[in-house]
């Protein structure tokens, strides 16, 4: 027993405390997230998960159990399979979710990597449950993106300029070794040190050369993709300038856009630990790091994520269409979608209109300090043949347009903040675009479970389920 030197403090008996009986029913109340999670997963169709398992072999952990552990882990800042395994011994919610069992970290890691595609099915099922319970009504949406750090080391990256130098140097070393080998064979003399094995040294440099050639090919493909995107943007700018000149009869002011230059640039980088990741600008420290570009679509009223996407494109302009394509048909069609000026393009506007979704996309950066006179200024409706940017700018000045667009700051932006700050997800554990995309879906799935748990227990709609008697 630990005793106080005087009577002012309460004594603690650690030996007696070790004999305390802990009842999970008392420690985890009915409204606890772990119990909500178990009751929710019981309503899901896990057929696609079970189809992966063979009828042979020993006893296996139920996929529902492993899914519950991962969802609770991502919801509570626990992204490591080893930490989840340890938590099944030390943390009461994890002990409950594991049913008193202790799946090892290898089993947990294999489950996460195996069912990346199936996580998207669960994502849709959760949205359908939310809609059936009255939480989700597909009305107005907001779309935004954020950069998430890849599981890649900056020390294992190489620029295109340095790559060419390294490739030339390795090729020269291979030629020198082969020349020395030929010389030694002709002179019948052993010129090699005792611990030097020619074949091993050649294989080492050939493997290095293969990796450098692969990196060079990837950077050339990426450069071509970038050139095509920049060329399309350049042609669009020139088309607008010509149209403006025809309408006004005057030469447009400002600097004339320069055409893009094809081919890789000296600072283009390739990362050997995660080749799919790209160097992107970090919004926090304005530096450049290995990232993926994560996209989210949030429904305004419920604050639920209704679509996710991931890419390795630093620019958001090409991300709007793939992300909106990911909207599940099972929950219906939205009425509108708002995006910031990074997504504005005629193609994105046209896509939304063709799909029957009213777009509200900023055409320029909104000033932080508006003049009070701007609230009294009125503008005439644009002509029928006006450019999309003029029409969109006018629509965002209307009362409806302003009301919908302003909701971005209280919908999608806070959701991204919750994922990165509250849930603590700032770096992927898995490598490769496909694996990282599946992990991002798992993160967003965990967020939706947390959000549904909050909605149910704040009385915003009818219950998602009837809690079990346990």
C-alpha positions as CSV (number, residue, x, y, z in Angstrom):
1,X,0.0,0.0,0.0
2,X,1.2,3.5,-0.8
3,X,0.7,5.6,2.3
4,X,0.5,9.4,2.7
5,X,3.1,11.0,5.0
6,X,0.2,12.8,6.7
7,X,-3.5,12.6,6.8
8,X,-4.2,15.1,4.0
9,X,-3.9,12.6,1.1
10,X,-5.9,9.5,0.3
11,X,-4.0,6.2,0.5
12,X,-3.9,3.9,-2.5
13,X,-3.8,0.1,-2.2
14,X,-2.5,-1.2,-5.6
15,X,-2.6,-4.9,-4.5
16,X,-6.3,-4.6,-3.6
17,X,-6.9,-2.7,-6.9
18,X,-5.5,-5.7,-8.8
19,X,-8.4,-7.8,-7.5
20,X,-11.0,-5.4,-8.8
21,X,-13.6,-7.1,-11.1
22,X,-14.3,-5.1,-14.2
23,X,-17.7,-5.6,-16.0
24,X,-17.6,-4.4,-19.6
25,X,-21.4,-3.8,-19.4
26,X,-20.8,-1.1,-16.7
27,X,-17.6,0.3,-18.3
28,X,-19.1,0.6,-21.8
29,X,-22.6,2.2,-21.6
30,X,-25.2,1.6,-24.3
31,X,-24.4,4.8,-26.1
32,X,-20.6,4.0,-26.3
33,X,-19.2,4.1,-29.9
34,X,-18.0,0.5,-29.6
35,X,-21.5,-0.9,-28.9
36,X,-22.9,1.3,-31.6
37,X,-20.4,-0.1,-34.0
38,X,-21.2,-3.7,-33.2
39,X,-24.9,-3.2,-33.7
40,X,-24.3,-1.3,-36.9
41,X,-22.1,-4.0,-38.4
42,X,-24.7,-6.7,-37.6
43,X,-27.0,-5.0,-40.2
44,X,-24.4,-5.2,-43.0
45,X,-24.2,-7.7,-45.8
46,X,-20.7,-9.3,-45.5
47,X,-21.2,-11.8,-48.3
48,X,-18.4,-10.4,-50.4
49,X,-16.0,-10.8,-47.5
50,X,-16.9,-14.4,-46.8
51,X,-16.5,-15.3,-50.5
52,X,-12.7,-14.7,-50.1
53,X,-12.3,-17.4,-47.5
54,X,-11.6,-21.0,-48.4
55,X,-13.6,-23.9,-47.0
56,X,-10.3,-25.6,-46.0
57,X,-8.0,-24.9,-43.1
58,X,-8.5,-24.2,-39.4
59,X,-10.7,-21.8,-37.5
60,X,-10.8,-18.2,-38.7
61,X,-11.7,-14.9,-37.2
62,X,-15.0,-13.5,-38.4
63,X,-14.6,-10.6,-40.8
64,X,-17.2,-8.7,-38.8
65,X,-14.8,-8.8,-35.8
66,X,-11.8,-7.6,-37.8
67,X,-13.8,-4.9,-39.5
68,X,-15.0,-3.6,-36.2
69,X,-11.5,-3.5,-34.8
70,X,-10.2,-1.5,-37.8
71,X,-13.1,0.9,-37.9
72,X,-12.8,1.7,-34.2
73,X,-9.0,1.9,-34.6
74,X,-9.2,4.5,-37.3
75,X,-11.9,6.4,-35.4
76,X,-9.7,6.6,-32.4
77,X,-6.3,7.4,-33.8
78,X,-5.0,3.8,-33.9
79,X,-3.8,3.0,-37.4
80,X,-1.2,0.3,-36.6
81,X,-2.1,-3.5,-36.6
82,X,0.5,-4.0,-33.8
83,X,-1.2,-1.3,-31.6
84,X,-4.6,-2.8,-32.2
85,X,-3.3,-6.3,-31.2
86,X,-2.0,-4.8,-28.0
87,X,-5.2,-2.9,-27.4
88,X,-7.2,-6.2,-27.4
89,X,-5.3,-6.9,-24.1
90,X,-5.3,-3.4,-22.6
91,X,-8.2,-1.3,-23.9
92,X,-11.8,-2.2,-22.8
93,X,-13.5,-1.1,-26.1
94,X,-11.0,-3.2,-28.1
95,X,-11.5,-6.1,-25.8
96,X,-15.2,-5.9,-26.3
97,X,-15.0,-5.5,-30.1
98,X,-12.6,-8.5,-30.3
99,X,-15.0,-10.6,-28.2
100,X,-12.2,-11.4,-25.7
101,X,-10.1,-12.8,-28.5
102,X,-6.7,-11.5,-29.6
103,X,-6.1,-11.5,-33.4
104,X,-2.4,-11.1,-34.1
105,X,-1.1,-8.1,-36.0
106,X,-0.3,-10.1,-39.1
107,X,-3.9,-11.3,-39.3
108,X,-5.2,-7.7,-38.9
109,X,-2.7,-6.3,-41.5
110,X,-3.6,-9.0,-44.0
111,X,-7.3,-8.3,-43.5
112,X,-6.9,-4.6,-44.2
113,X,-4.8,-5.2,-47.3
114,X,-7.1,-8.0,-48.7
115,X,-10.4,-6.2,-48.4
116,X,-9.6,-2.7,-49.7
117,X,-12.2,-3.1,-52.5
118,X,-14.9,-4.4,-50.1
119,X,-14.5,-1.4,-47.8
120,X,-16.2,0.7,-50.5
121,X,-19.2,-1.7,-50.5
122,X,-19.4,-1.2,-46.7
123,X,-19.1,2.6,-47.3
124,X,-22.2,2.5,-49.5
125,X,-24.2,0.2,-47.1
126,X,-23.6,2.6,-44.2
127,X,-24.9,5.5,-46.3
128,X,-28.0,3.4,-47.2
129,X,-28.6,2.7,-43.5
130,X,-28.3,6.4,-42.7
131,X,-30.7,7.3,-45.4
132,X,-33.3,4.7,-44.3
133,X,-33.1,6.0,-40.8
134,X,-33.7,9.6,-42.0
135,X,-30.3,11.0,-41.4
136,X,-29.2,11.4,-45.0
137,X,-31.1,13.4,-47.6
138,X,-29.2,14.0,-50.9
139,X,-29.6,17.7,-51.4
140,X,-26.7,20.1,-51.4
141,X,-23.1,18.9,-51.5
142,X,-19.7,20.4,-51.0
143,X,-16.5,19.0,-52.6
144,X,-13.0,19.6,-51.5
145,X,-9.6,18.0,-51.3
146,X,-6.6,17.8,-49.0
147,X,-3.0,16.5,-49.2
148,X,-2.2,13.4,-47.1
149,X,1.4,12.4,-46.6
150,X,2.4,9.2,-48.3
151,X,4.3,6.4,-46.6
152,X,7.4,7.4,-48.5
153,X,10.8,8.5,-47.4
154,X,12.2,11.8,-48.9
155,X,15.7,10.3,-48.6
156,X,14.7,7.7,-51.1
157,X,13.6,10.1,-53.8
158,X,15.6,11.3,-56.8
159,X,15.1,14.2,-59.2
160,X,15.1,13.8,-62.9
161,X,18.4,15.8,-63.3
162,X,20.2,13.7,-60.7
163,X,18.7,10.6,-62.1
164,X,20.3,11.2,-65.5
165,X,23.7,11.8,-63.8
166,X,23.4,8.7,-61.7
167,X,22.4,6.6,-64.7
168,X,25.4,7.8,-66.7
169,X,27.7,7.1,-63.7
170,X,26.4,3.6,-63.2
171,X,26.7,2.8,-66.9
172,X,30.3,4.0,-66.8
173,X,31.1,1.8,-63.8
174,X,29.6,-1.3,-65.6
175,X,31.7,-0.5,-68.7
176,X,34.9,-0.1,-66.5
177,X,34.3,-3.4,-64.7
178,X,33.7,-5.2,-67.9
179,X,36.9,-3.7,-69.4
180,X,38.9,-4.7,-66.4
181,X,37.5,-8.2,-66.6
182,X,38.5,-8.5,-70.2
183,X,42.0,-7.1,-69.5
184,X,42.5,-9.6,-66.6
185,X,41.4,-12.5,-68.9
186,X,43.8,-11.5,-71.7
187,X,46.8,-11.0,-69.3
188,X,45.8,-14.1,-67.3
189,X,46.4,-12.1,-64.2
190,X,44.3,-11.7,-61.1
191,X,43.8,-8.0,-60.6
192,X,40.9,-8.3,-58.1
193,X,41.2,-8.1,-54.3
194,X,40.4,-11.3,-52.4
195,X,37.0,-10.0,-51.1
196,X,36.0,-8.7,-54.6
197,X,33.5,-10.7,-56.6
198,X,33.0,-9.4,-60.1
199,X,29.6,-11.0,-60.8
200,X,28.2,-9.6,-57.5
201,X,29.4,-6.1,-58.3
202,X,28.0,-6.2,-61.8
203,X,24.6,-7.5,-60.6
204,X,24.4,-4.8,-58.0
205,X,25.0,-2.1,-60.6
206,X,22.7,-3.7,-63.2
207,X,19.8,-3.8,-60.6
208,X,20.5,-0.1,-59.8
209,X,20.5,0.7,-63.5
210,X,17.1,-1.1,-64.0
211,X,15.6,0.9,-61.2
212,X,16.9,4.1,-62.6
213,X,15.6,3.2,-66.1
214,X,12.2,2.4,-64.6
215,X,12.1,5.8,-62.8
216,X,13.1,7.6,-66.0
217,X,10.3,5.9,-67.9
218,X,7.7,6.8,-65.2
219,X,8.9,10.5,-65.1
220,X,8.6,10.7,-68.9
221,X,5.0,9.4,-68.8
222,X,4.1,11.8,-66.1
223,X,5.7,14.7,-68.0
224,X,3.6,13.8,-71.1
225,X,0.4,13.7,-68.9
226,X,1.3,17.1,-67.5
227,X,2.0,18.5,-70.9
228,X,-1.3,17.4,-72.3
229,X,-3.2,18.9,-69.3
230,X,-1.2,22.2,-69.6
231,X,-1.7,22.3,-73.4
232,X,-5.5,22.0,-73.0
233,X,-5.4,24.8,-70.4
234,X,-3.3,27.0,-72.6
235,X,-5.6,26.4,-75.6
236,X,-8.6,27.3,-73.4
237,X,-7.0,30.5,-72.2
238,X,-6.1,31.5,-75.8
239,X,-9.7,30.7,-76.9
240,X,-11.1,33.0,-74.2
241,X,-8.6,35.8,-75.2
242,X,-9.7,35.6,-78.8
243,X,-13.4,35.6,-77.8
244,X,-12.9,38.6,-75.6
245,X,-11.1,40.4,-78.4
246,X,-14.0,39.7,-80.8
247,X,-16.5,40.9,-78.3
248,X,-14.7,44.2,-77.4
249,X,-12.8,44.9,-80.5
250,X,-9.7,45.5,-78.4
251,X,-6.6,43.5,-77.8
252,X,-6.8,41.8,-74.3
253,X,-4.5,43.3,-71.7
254,X,-2.1,41.4,-69.5
255,X,0.7,39.1,-70.5
256,X,0.0,36.6,-73.2
257,X,0.0,33.0,-72.0
258,X,3.1,31.0,-72.9
259,X,2.7,27.6,-74.4
260,X,3.8,24.7,-72.2
261,X,7.1,22.9,-72.7
262,X,7.0,19.1,-73.3
263,X,9.3,16.7,-71.5
264,X,10.4,16.1,-67.9
265,X,11.8,18.9,-65.8
266,X,15.0,18.9,-63.8
267,X,13.1,19.0,-60.5
268,X,10.6,16.3,-61.3
269,X,11.0,13.6,-58.6
270,X,10.5,9.8,-58.3
271,X,10.3,8.1,-55.0
272,X,11.6,4.5,-54.7
273,X,9.6,3.6,-51.5
274,X,6.2,4.6,-53.0
275,X,6.6,5.4,-56.7
276,X,2.9,6.3,-57.1
277,X,3.1,9.2,-54.6
278,X,4.1,12.7,-55.9
279,X,5.8,15.8,-54.6
280,X,3.1,18.2,-53.6
281,X,2.9,21.5,-51.8
282,X,2.2,21.1,-48.0
283,X,-0.5,23.5,-46.9
284,X,0.8,23.7,-43.3
285,X,4.5,24.6,-43.8
286,X,4.4,25.6,-47.5
287,X,7.1,23.0,-48.1
288,X,7.1,20.2,-50.7
289,X,6.6,16.6,-49.6
290,X,5.5,13.1,-50.8
291,X,1.7,13.2,-50.8
292,X,-1.5,11.9,-52.2
293,X,-4.5,14.2,-53.1
294,X,-7.5,13.0,-51.2
295,X,-11.0,14.1,-52.2
296,X,-14.2,14.2,-50.2
297,X,-17.8,15.1,-50.9
298,X,-20.0,16.1,-47.9
299,X,-23.8,16.4,-47.7
300,X,-24.6,19.7,-46.1
301,X,-27.4,18.7,-43.7
302,X,-26.0,15.5,-42.2
303,X,-22.3,16.3,-42.6
304,X,-21.8,12.7,-43.8
305,X,-19.2,11.9,-46.5
306,X,-21.1,10.6,-49.5
307,X,-18.1,10.1,-51.9
308,X,-14.3,9.7,-51.7
309,X,-11.5,9.6,-54.2
310,X,-7.7,9.6,-54.3
311,X,-5.2,10.6,-56.9
312,X,-1.5,11.6,-57.2
313,X,-2.3,14.8,-59.2
314,X,-1.2,17.9,-57.3
315,X,-3.9,20.0,-59.0
316,X,-7.6,19.7,-58.1
317,X,-9.0,20.7,-61.4
318,X,-9.1,17.1,-62.8
319,X,-10.4,15.6,-59.6
320,X,-14.0,16.9,-59.7
321,X,-15.4,14.5,-62.3
322,X,-13.8,11.3,-60.9
323,X,-15.0,12.2,-57.4
324,X,-18.6,13.0,-58.4
325,X,-18.6,9.8,-60.5
326,X,-18.0,7.9,-57.2
327,X,-21.4,9.2,-55.8
328,X,-23.3,6.0,-55.0
329,X,-26.5,5.6,-57.1
330,X,-28.1,3.8,-54.1
331,X,-28.7,7.0,-52.2
332,X,-30.0,9.1,-55.1
333,X,-28.9,12.2,-57.0
334,X,-27.9,15.5,-55.3
335,X,-29.4,18.9,-56.2
336,X,-26.2,20.9,-56.2
337,X,-22.5,20.8,-55.5
338,X,-20.2,23.7,-54.5
339,X,-16.4,23.8,-55.0
340,X,-13.7,26.3,-54.6
341,X,-11.9,28.1,-57.5
342,X,-9.3,25.3,-57.8
343,X,-12.0,23.1,-59.5
344,X,-13.3,25.7,-62.0
345,X,-13.2,24.6,-65.6
346,X,-15.8,24.6,-68.4
347,X,-15.5,20.8,-68.5
348,X,-16.5,20.5,-64.8
349,X,-19.4,22.9,-65.2
350,X,-20.7,21.0,-68.3
351,X,-20.4,17.7,-66.5
352,X,-22.5,18.8,-63.6
353,X,-25.1,20.3,-65.8
354,X,-25.3,17.2,-67.9
355,X,-25.8,15.1,-64.7
356,X,-28.6,17.4,-63.6
357,X,-26.5,18.8,-60.7
358,X,-26.5,22.5,-60.2
359,X,-22.8,23.6,-59.9
360,X,-21.6,26.4,-57.7
361,X,-17.9,26.8,-58.4
362,X,-15.9,29.9,-57.5
363,X,-14.3,31.6,-60.5
364,X,-11.6,33.4,-58.4
365,X,-10.3,33.6,-54.9
366,X,-12.8,35.3,-52.5
367,X,-11.3,38.4,-50.8
368,X,-10.9,38.3,-47.0
369,X,-12.0,41.9,-46.5
370,X,-14.8,43.1,-48.7
371,X,-15.7,46.8,-49.0
372,X,-19.1,47.6,-47.5
373,X,-20.1,49.1,-50.9
374,X,-19.9,45.6,-52.4
375,X,-23.1,44.6,-50.6
376,X,-25.0,47.3,-52.4
377,X,-23.6,46.6,-55.9
378,X,-25.9,44.9,-58.4
379,X,-25.0,43.2,-61.7
380,X,-27.1,42.5,-64.7
381,X,-27.8,38.9,-65.7
382,X,-25.2,37.8,-68.4
383,X,-26.2,37.3,-72.0
384,X,-27.3,33.9,-73.2
385,X,-24.0,33.5,-75.2
386,X,-21.8,34.7,-72.3
387,X,-18.9,32.5,-71.3
388,X,-19.3,29.9,-68.5
389,X,-17.0,31.9,-66.2
390,X,-19.1,35.0,-66.5
391,X,-22.3,33.0,-65.9
392,X,-20.8,31.2,-62.9
393,X,-19.5,34.5,-61.4
394,X,-23.0,36.0,-61.7
395,X,-24.7,32.9,-60.2
396,X,-22.4,33.0,-57.2
397,X,-23.5,36.6,-56.5
398,X,-27.1,35.7,-56.3
399,X,-28.7,35.2,-52.8
400,X,-29.1,31.4,-53.4
401,X,-25.6,31.1,-54.8
402,X,-24.0,32.9,-51.9
403,X,-26.0,30.9,-49.3
404,X,-25.0,27.5,-50.8
405,X,-21.4,28.4,-51.5
406,X,-20.8,29.8,-48.0
407,X,-21.9,26.4,-46.5
408,X,-18.6,25.0,-47.7
409,X,-16.9,26.6,-44.7
410,X,-19.1,24.8,-42.3
411,X,-19.4,21.4,-44.0
412,X,-16.6,19.9,-46.1
413,X,-13.8,22.0,-44.6
414,X,-14.6,21.1,-40.9
415,X,-15.0,17.4,-41.9
416,X,-11.4,17.4,-43.3
417,X,-10.3,19.1,-40.1
418,X,-11.9,16.4,-38.0
419,X,-10.2,13.6,-40.0
420,X,-6.8,15.2,-39.7
421,X,-7.0,16.7,-36.2
422,X,-9.5,14.7,-34.1
423,X,-9.0,11.3,-35.8
424,X,-5.3,12.2,-36.3
425,X,-5.0,10.7,-39.8
426,X,-2.2,12.6,-41.5
427,X,-0.2,9.8,-43.2
428,X,-1.1,6.6,-45.1
429,X,0.1,3.3,-43.8
430,X,-0.2,1.5,-47.1
431,X,1.9,2.2,-50.2
432,X,0.8,2.5,-53.8
433,X,-2.1,4.4,-55.2
434,X,-4.6,1.5,-55.2
435,X,-3.8,0.5,-51.6
436,X,-3.8,4.2,-50.4
437,X,-7.2,4.7,-52.1
438,X,-8.6,1.8,-50.2
439,X,-7.2,3.1,-46.9
440,X,-8.7,6.5,-47.6
441,X,-12.1,4.9,-48.0
442,X,-11.6,3.1,-44.7
443,X,-10.7,6.4,-43.0
444,X,-13.9,8.1,-44.4
445,X,-15.9,5.0,-43.4
446,X,-14.7,5.4,-39.8
447,X,-15.6,9.1,-39.9
448,X,-19.1,8.3,-41.1
449,X,-19.6,5.7,-38.3
450,X,-18.5,8.4,-35.8
451,X,-20.8,10.9,-37.4
452,X,-23.8,8.5,-37.3
453,X,-23.1,7.7,-33.7
454,X,-23.2,11.5,-32.9
455,X,-26.4,12.0,-35.0
456,X,-28.2,9.2,-33.2
457,X,-27.3,10.3,-29.7
458,X,-28.1,13.9,-30.3
459,X,-31.7,13.1,-31.4
460,X,-31.5,14.6,-34.8
461,X,-33.6,11.8,-36.4
462,X,-35.0,8.4,-35.7
463,X,-32.7,5.7,-34.4
464,X,-30.5,3.8,-36.8
465,X,-31.2,0.6,-35.0
466,X,-32.7,-0.8,-31.8
467,X,-29.8,-1.4,-29.4
468,X,-29.3,-5.1,-28.4
469,X,-30.1,-6.2,-24.9
470,X,-26.4,-6.7,-24.2
